Amino acid sequence: MKKTAIILGATGLTGSILLEKLLNDDRYKTIKLFSRKEIDGLPSKVKQFVGDILELDSFKKDFTADEVYCCIGTTAKKTPDKQLYKKIDFGIPVTAAKLAKANGIPAFLVISSLGANAKSSIFYSKTKGEMEQAVLSEKIEKTHILQPSIIGGDRQEKRIGEKIGLVLIKLLQPLFFGRLKKYRITEAEDIAQAMINLANSNSTKTIITSASINLLAKGKPTQKLNLMKKKFNKTSTIQNILRIVLGAFMLYAGIGHLTFLRTEFQAQVPTWITTDEVFMDFIVLASGVVEIIFGVLMIYGGRLKIKTGIVLAIFYILIFPGNINQYVNEIDSFGLNTDKQRLIRLAFQPVLIIWALWSTGALKYLISKKKNSNK
């Protein structure tokens, strides 16, 4: 039997994407929208109920469905009045949950936020945390609360500060692994798809963290992924030895960047990046610090091995132009004083990339992940 879904917040970034997906999903016969104003140009599959959603109780008779998707949310900039802010971010989702419970709707999905905590001293986090507690207290049969980090996507309104922040975070995201992974940008597209997948699954997981949303959007259970990582985190003795050797090499190179090899490394900075000696020196020092961090992480190993190996391989790719620059411009450095010697060093860079991936178990993990994604 085809289903009926309710969407609250269908004009927002995530809600609009969710609406489009449900319109194209044959499992849904009817989509009900509750909003302040009507959306033009929607097909007959959509039924719109227009009014003051701060008074959602007035829609009780029509608030019937198989699933409720609550994508309501505002910002301090759009709603500086804290009382009104709470009526929106707390009041609407909680009233919707009460109506869902009263009308026997078995599934309720709501977007909250990373860091939601009813005991927080931060108003935004506290409001989200209190909302979560109130929704859960209704004990709806199938409740899923999604906690994304910063939400990425094309917004209608212009948020210059947020756009700058998104660009900066995207640049730094390769370094966000382990406990930092939850701070990666969560795309609105992934949130919408994860909500639909959860609603149509047997999952009983209540709190969906930002790190899990991307996996759920692809239809991958998080428990299976964690087991996979544990499997590939086991490496042989020879892999561990070579990983530690590479880590020691990185420590040596990093210290060299900062001290006795500082001038030599400046010669490897491509001239198309800069010809300014001060900036060249800064690049050398910065890369030295990064290499020391890689060295420590490679020697330590632990559960971060796979992620360290992947990021280190990316680092080797990023600095490859420096080796190319040395060969093309015939720069004498590190005792590489002939074209043959420089060519051998150039060819050694792919070896370092494979070394980083293989010794940490990352290579086997990536190959397996690729195979699974093609199934």
N, C-alpha and C positions, 0 to 999 in steps of 0.2 A: 504494500500500500504506500502510495506517495505521501510525503510529509508536508506539514505547514511549519514555517519558521517565522519568528518575530525578530526584527532588527530594530534596535534603539541606537541612534547615531549614524544613520545611513548616509548623511551628508558629509561626515568627517572623512579623514584620509583612509583609515582602516575600514570603516563601515561602508564606504562607497565601493571599495574593492571587494568586500565580502558580498555586497548586494550583486555585483556583476557576476561573481562566481556562482552564487546560488541561482541566478537567472539562467545560467548555462548548465545547471546540474539537474539531470532528469529525475533525481530522487525527490525533488521538491515540486509540489503542485502549486502551492500558494506561499507567497511571501508577504507578511504584514509589516508595514512601516508605521511607526508612531513618531511624529515629529511636529515641529512648530509650523512648518510650511510644506506645501506639496511640491514634489519633484516632478517636473514636466517630462513627457516623452517616455514614460515607463510602460511596459506591456501589460496585458490584462492579468498576467500571472501575479501582479503586485496589487495589493489592496492597501490604500493609504488612509491613515486616521490622523487628522490634523487637529491640533489643539495645544494647550499648555501642558507639556510633559512634566513640568514641576508638580502638576496635579494629576499624576498618572492614574490614581485611583478612579478617576472619572471614566477611564476606558475599560474598567473591569469586565464588563460584559463581552467586549470584543477581544480581550486579552487571552485568547485561547490558541494553542499551537502544540507542536511536538517538541520544539526547541526555542529557547530565547537566547539571542546573541546581543549582549549589551556592550556597545562600543562607545559609550558616553564618556566624555572627559573634557576638561577645560584647562586653561593656564592662568597663572597669576596675572599675566599681562592683559589677557582678554577679560578676566573677571577679578579685579583687584579687591572687591568686597568679599571678605572671608565668609560672611553668612550666606551670600548667594553662591559662592564657590562650593561650600559644603552641601547646599541644597542640590547642586548639580552632581558633584563627584561622589557624594554619599547618598543623598536622598533618592535620586532617580534609580540607581542600581538596586538599592535596598527595597524600595517600593516595588520594583519590577520582580525581585525575588519573592516578595510576599504574595504578589498577584499570581506568580507562577505556581507557588505552593498551593494557594487557595483554589486555583483552577485546574490543578492536577497535571501541570506541565512537567514531564519527567527529566528534562535536560535544561540546564542554565549555564551559560558560558559568559564570562565577564572579563574585560581587560582591566587589570590593575596596574601596578608599576613595581619595578625593581626597588627594593628597599622599603616596601610597605610595612609599617610597624605601628600598631595602635599605641605603643608606649613611646614613640619617637617625640622628640622636642620640636621637630620640624613639622610645620602645619600640613604640608603636602603629604608627607610620608605617613603622618598620623591619621589623616583623613582616609587615605587609601587602606591603611591597616584596619581602621574601625569599620570601613565598608566591607572588607573581607570577612571580618568576624561576624558582622550582622547577616551577610549573605549565607555563610556557613551555618549559622544558627537556625536557618529555615529548614535545613536538612532535606533539601531537594535530592531526589534519587541519584541524579547524575550532575554534579556540580564541578565545573572546571574554572579555575581562576588563573589567568595568564599574567605573568609578571615580566613584561619586556623591559629592556634597557631603553636608551634613546631610540625613538621610532624613526626609521628612514623611509623616504618616499617623496613623491612630488605633491607638495601641498598647494592649495589654492591661495592661501594667505601667505604673505611674505614674512619670514622670520629670519632676518639677516644674521642675528647672533647665533641662532640655532644652526643655520647653514654653515657658518664658519666652524662651529663646534663639530659638526658632522664631518667636514673635510679633514679636520685635525685628527679626529678619532679614526677615520678610515686610513689615514697615513700610519697611525700607530697600531692598528689592529693586529698586524702580524706578531706583535709582542704580547698580545693579550691571550695568554694561555694559562692553564691551571685554574686557579681561583679567579684570575682576572678575565677569564673567558666570558663571564656573565655580563661584562661591561661592553661587549661588542655591540655595534648597532644592530637593532632588530628591525628588519624590513617589514613594512605594513603588509606587503604581499604574503610574507611568511606567516604573519599573525593570523590573517584571514584564512589561509589554507589550513593552518594548524587547528583553528577553531572548528572548521568543517570536518576535518579528519577525526578530531576528538569526539565530536558529536555522533559520528558514524562508526565509532569503535567501541570495544568492550572495556576501554581503559577506565580504571577507577581512581586514577591519580588526580588529586584535587588541585594542588599547587603546581603550576607549570612554569618553571623558571626560564629566564631568557635564553640560557644555553640549550634548553631542550626544544624551544619553539621551532628553530630551523630544522631540526631532525624530524619533528612531528609533521612539519610542512611537507617533507619529502616522504612521509609515511613510514619513517624508521623509528621503531621503539627505542627509547633511550637506554633501557636495560641491556638490550642486545648490543648496542654500541659500546657500552661500558665493559661488557664481557669481552668484546673484540679487542679493546685497548689493553685489557689485562693480559689477554692471550699474546699479543704482539710485544708487550712490554718485557717479556721474558727473552733474554738474549744469551747466546753461548759465551763460553769463557774467552774464546778468541775475539768475539765481537766486543766484549767488555774491555779486553786488553787494548784493542785498537781504538776504542772510544776514548779510553784514558790517555793513550798516546796522542791522539788528535787534540784532546783537551789541553794536554801539557804544551803541545805545539802552539795552540791558540794563546795560552798564557804567556809563553815566550814571545810570540809575535806582538801581543798587546803591550807587554812591558817594553819591548823594543820600540814600538810606536811612540811611547812616552819618554824614552830615554836615549839609549845608545844607537838606535837605528832611525831616529827621528828624521834626519836629513835624507837618508837613503829612501825612506818611504815617500817623502815629498816628491821625489822624482817620478813616482808612479801615478801621481794625481794627473788625470788627463787634462791637457791644456784647453780642451773645449769646455771644461767645467769652469776653470779659472786660471788666470796667469798671475794672480795676486799672491805673493808669497805668504802674507799673513793668513789669508783664507786657506791656502794650501796647508799651512801648519795647523790650522783649526781642524781641517778634515782629517789630518793624520792623528791628531790628539783624540778627536771624537771616536774615530774608528778603533783606536787603541783601547779606549774604555770599553767599547762594545765587545772587542775580542777577548778582553779579560773576563767579562761576564760570561761569554760563551765558553771560555776555558773552564771556569768554575762549574758551570752547569754540566758540561760534558764529563768532567771528572766525577762530579757528584752522582750523575745518572738519576736513579730513583724513578718515580712515576712520570717525571717530566722528560724522560729520554726521547720519546718519539717526537714530541713537539719541539724540543731543542734541536734534534737532528733536522727536522723540516725547515725551521727558521734559519739554522746555520747554512743549509744548502742554498736557501734563498739569498743569504748574505754573500756567499761565494759567487753566486750569479751576478749580484749587484756590483761587486768589486772587480769582476772579470774585465771590464773596459780598461781598468788600470794596467792589467797585464798586456792587453792588446796594444795600449798606448806605448808601453815600454818596447814592445817588439817592432811596431810600425815606425816609431821615431828613433829606433836604435839607441835607446838610453842605457848607458852603463850603470848598473846598480846591483847590489848584493852579489858582486862577483860575476854577474852575467855580462860578459864583455864581448860576446860574439853572437851573430844571428842564430847559430845552431843552439847555443845555450839558452837564449831567450825563447826560441821556438819550443824547446823541451819544457821550459817552465810554463809556457802558454798551454801546452798539451796536458800539463799536470793538473790544471784547474778542474777539468771534468772529473778527474780522479778524486779530488778533494770533495766534490759534490756527492759522488757515489759513496765515498768513505763515510761522510757525515750521515747519509741516509741508511747505509747498510749496518754500520756499527751500533746504531741506536735502535734498530728494528723498524725504523720509519719506512724503509723501502718496501719491506714485506707488507707492512700495514697499508701503504698507499696502493700497492698492486691489488691487494685483497679488496680494498674499498672500491677501486675502479671496477673490479669484476662484479661486485655486489650491486653497484649502481647500474650496470648494464643488463642485469637480470630482469 
